[in-house]
Amino acid sequence: MKHVLGSVLFVGLMAGCAGNPALHTESSTSAIHAAEVIGASEVPRASFHLQLAKEALARANDLAEKGEKDEAASQLLRAEADAELAILLSQEHTEKVEATEAMERVRQLRNYNR
């Protein structure tokens, strides 16, 4: 299992660096991928920040190609922050849905026992 995980991480890191070796996109691309995997695109507020993250990553790549490394690095930080926010918003939504479902089950049990 460790070998598979290591291989997946290595491939992900290489994919993040493929476009521009000088631009370290690993953290941003990993955060974006994680947000996509947990379903952030299905939660409106999370989806918005996921889209912002993708746009910031694209801007970072464009800026890096133009040699504007400081601006590119700033956009990468923004991309990562937006992706992480998308993750948190998605998790919050999931927790609210689960709590609502649990409360409904409690109501049903109370009504059943009456």
C-alpha positions in Angstrom: 0.0 0.0 0.0 2.8 2.4 0.8 4.4 1.8 -2.6 1.2 2.6 -4.4 0.6 5.7 -2.4 4.2 6.8 -3.0 3.8 6.2 -6.7 0.6 8.2 -6.8 2.2 11.1 -5.0 5.3 10.9 -7.2 3.2 11.0 -10.4 1.1 13.9 -9.0 4.2 15.8 -8.2 5.7 15.3 -11.6 2.4 16.3 -13.3 2.4 19.5 -11.2 5.9 20.3 -12.4 5.6 19.2 -16.0 4.4 22.6 -17.4 7.0 24.7 -15.8 9.9 23.2 -13.8 10.6 26.5 -12.0 7.1 26.8 -10.7 6.3 24.5 -7.7 2.6 23.8 -8.2 2.4 20.6 -6.1 0.6 22.1 -3.1 -1.9 24.0 -5.2 -2.7 21.1 -7.6 -2.9 18.7 -4.7 -5.4 20.9 -2.8 -7.5 21.4 -5.9 -7.5 17.7 -6.6 -8.5 16.9 -3.0 -11.4 19.5 -3.2 -12.6 17.8 -6.4 -12.4 14.3 -4.9 -14.5 15.2 -1.9 -17.2 16.7 -4.1 -16.6 20.5 -3.6 -18.1 21.1 -7.0 -21.4 19.9 -5.7 -21.6 22.5 -2.9 -22.3 26.0 -4.3 -20.0 28.0 -1.9 -17.3 25.4 -2.1 -17.6 25.2 -5.9 -17.1 28.9 -6.2 -13.8 28.7 -4.3 -12.7 25.6 -6.2 -13.2 27.6 -9.4 -11.2 30.5 -8.0 -8.4 28.1 -7.2 -8.3 26.7 -10.7 -8.3 30.2 -12.2 -5.5 31.3 -9.8 -3.4 28.2 -10.8 -3.9 29.0 -14.5 -2.8 32.6 -13.9 0.2 31.4 -11.9 1.3 29.2 -14.9 0.8 32.1 -17.3 2.8 34.5 -15.1 5.6 31.9 -14.7 5.8 31.5 -18.4 6.3 35.3 -18.7 9.0 35.2 -16.1 7.0 36.9 -13.4 7.9 34.5 -10.6 6.9 36.6 -7.6 3.4 37.2 -9.0 3.2 33.5 -10.0 4.1 32.4 -6.5 1.4 34.8 -5.1 -1.2 33.3 -7.3 -0.1 29.8 -6.2 -0.7 30.7 -2.6 -4.1 32.1 -3.5 -5.0 28.9 -5.4 -4.0 26.7 -2.5 -5.9 28.9 0.0 -9.1 28.9 -2.2 -8.8 25.1 -2.7 -8.4 24.5 1.1 -11.4 26.8 1.7 -13.4 24.8 -0.8 -12.5 21.6 1.1 -13.6 23.1 4.4 -16.8 24.4 3.0 -17.6 21.0 1.5 -16.9 19.3 4.8 -19.0 21.7 6.7 -21.9 21.1 4.2 -21.5 17.3 4.7 -21.5 17.7 8.5 -24.7 19.8 8.4 -26.4 17.3 6.1 -25.4 14.4 8.4 -26.6 16.3 11.5 -29.9 17.1 9.9 -30.4 13.4 9.0 -29.5 12.3 12.5 -32.0 14.8 14.0 -34.7 13.4 11.6 -33.9 9.8 12.8 -34.3 11.0 16.4 -37.7 12.6 15.6 -38.8 9.4 13.9 -37.8 7.3 16.9 -39.6 9.6 19.3 -42.7 9.4 17.2 -42.4 5.6 16.9 -42.2 5.1 20.7 -45.3 7.2 21.5 
